[in-house]
Amino acid sequence: MTTPPSADPTGHGAGGIGTLTVLYDAGCPVCRTARRWLAAQAQLVPLEFVAAGSAEARRRFPGLDHGATLRDITVVADTGAVYTGDGAWLACLWALHGYRATAETLARPRLRPVARRIVTAASALREATRDAGYGGDDDRRDCADDRCG
């Protein structure tokens, strides 16, 4: 038995979301790790993963700015709602069994700036690990703009 989605923590109105598609930078080691972690979690709302900027992403979501999806995580709900940045991360957490309450808490107006800082810190961590030489040279060349959101 599936649990019906509760109110959308990103403030855009979940209204019966059945699936979320996560567009992630497949050339980025941090993004690939986040994707594996998300996929391994128990999900209240199924997460699908599509490489950002790929032919599949362009076919499924022709109206998106695919260059932007390579710079900043983007999540598309089956309802058509599009989430980016901290809203996308909150949507991903909201979909997970053990993290929905955390997402709802961080989405509150007084705590939303904290969520933004967490996403910014994750982005900075990715850039710092790249500058320090973590990952191979092949990974560096594959990341769009050498950063992810």
C-alpha positions in Angstrom: 0.0 0.0 0.0 1.4 3.4 -1.0 1.1 6.4 1.2 -0.5 9.4 -0.5 1.7 12.4 -0.8 1.3 15.1 1.9 1.5 18.8 1.3 4.4 19.7 -1.0 7.3 21.0 1.1 8.6 23.3 -1.7 5.4 25.4 -1.5 4.3 24.7 -5.0 1.4 22.4 -4.2 2.0 18.6 -4.5 -1.6 17.9 -5.5 -1.2 14.2 -6.2 2.4 13.8 -7.3 2.9 10.2 -8.3 6.5 10.3 -9.7 9.4 12.8 -9.6 12.0 12.8 -12.3 15.4 14.0 -11.1 17.6 15.5 -13.8 21.2 15.2 -12.6 24.6 15.8 -14.1 25.8 12.3 -15.0 29.3 13.6 -15.5 29.7 14.8 -12.0 31.0 12.5 -9.3 29.1 14.3 -6.5 25.8 14.2 -8.5 26.3 10.5 -9.3 26.9 9.8 -5.6 23.7 11.8 -4.7 21.8 9.8 -7.3 22.9 6.5 -5.9 22.1 7.6 -2.4 18.6 8.8 -3.4 17.9 5.6 -5.4 18.9 3.4 -2.4 16.4 5.1 0.0 12.9 3.9 0.7 10.7 6.1 -1.4 7.1 7.3 -0.7 7.0 8.8 -4.2 9.1 7.0 -6.8 12.1 8.9 -8.1 13.2 8.4 -11.7 16.7 9.6 -12.8 17.5 11.0 -16.2 20.9 12.5 -17.1 20.5 16.3 -17.5 21.1 17.5 -21.0 20.7 14.0 -22.5 18.6 13.1 -25.5 16.2 11.4 -23.1 15.8 14.6 -21.0 15.3 16.7 -24.1 12.7 14.3 -25.5 10.8 14.1 -22.2 11.0 17.7 -21.3 11.3 19.8 -24.4 10.3 23.1 -22.7 13.1 23.0 -20.2 16.3 25.0 -20.4 18.6 22.0 -20.6 21.8 24.1 -20.1 20.4 25.2 -16.8 19.6 21.6 -15.7 23.3 20.9 -16.0 24.1 23.8 -13.7 21.4 23.3 -11.1 19.6 20.1 -10.0 16.1 20.1 -11.5 13.2 17.9 -10.5 10.1 17.5 -12.6 6.9 16.1 -11.1 4.4 14.1 -13.2 2.0 16.9 -12.6 4.3 19.2 -14.6 5.7 21.2 -11.6 9.4 22.0 -12.0 11.7 22.4 -9.0 15.2 23.8 -9.0 17.9 24.4 -6.5 16.8 24.1 -2.9 13.3 23.3 -4.0 14.6 20.4 -6.0 16.6 19.0 -3.1 13.6 19.4 -0.8 11.3 17.7 -3.3 13.8 14.7 -3.4 13.9 14.6 0.5 10.1 14.9 0.6 9.8 11.8 -1.6 11.9 9.7 0.8 10.4 7.6 3.6 12.8 8.7 6.3 13.2 12.3 5.2 9.7 13.8 4.5 9.4 15.4 7.9 12.9 17.0 7.5 11.9 18.4 4.1 8.7 19.8 5.5 10.5 21.4 8.3 13.2 22.9 6.1 10.6 24.2 3.7 9.0 26.5 6.3 9.6 30.1 5.6 11.8 30.7 8.6 14.0 27.7 7.8 14.1 27.9 4.0 17.2 30.0 4.1 18.9 27.1 6.0 17.9 24.8 3.1 19.4 27.2 0.7 22.7 27.4 2.7 22.8 23.6 2.8 22.5 23.4 -1.0 25.1 26.1 -1.4 27.4 24.3 0.9 27.0 21.1 -1.1 27.8 23.0 -4.3 30.9 24.5 -2.7 32.0 21.0 -1.5 31.8 19.7 -5.0 33.9 22.6 -6.3 36.4 22.2 -3.5 36.8 18.5 -4.1 37.4 19.2 -7.7 40.0 21.9 -7.0 41.8 19.6 -4.6 42.1 16.9 -7.3 39.5 14.4 -6.1 38.2 12.3 -8.9 39.9 11.6 -12.2 40.7 14.0 -15.0 37.9 12.4 -17.0 35.4 13.5 -14.4 36.5 17.1 -14.6 36.0 17.4 -18.3 32.5 15.9 -18.1 31.0 18.4 -15.6 29.2 21.3 -17.2 30.8 24.5 -16.1 32.7 22.4 -13.5 29.9 22.8 -11.0 26.5 21.4 -10.0 23.7 23.0 -8.1 
